[in-house]
């Protein structure tokens, strides 16, 4: 945990029925060469949970034709 990583990935875009879909695939994950502990600014206290949201997001039905192919 809190290790710096170098991630190599491929980005792919494809068209399906006049819409474009993107895929991002990580193919290589390595520990950073610098190693060591992260800076104090990036460290978090694992015993403190994140704050709860103050409001509930509103969801709309949207257009029936605006549907994903899966």
Number of C-alpha atoms within 10 A of each C-alpha: 4 11 11 15 13 11 12 11 13 10 9 10 9 10 9 9 6 6 8 9 10 10 11 10 11 11 9 10 11 10 11 12 9 10 10 10 12 12 8 7 6 8 10 9 7 7 6 7 7 8 6 6 7 6 6 6 7 5 6 6 6 8 7 6 6 8 8 8 6 3
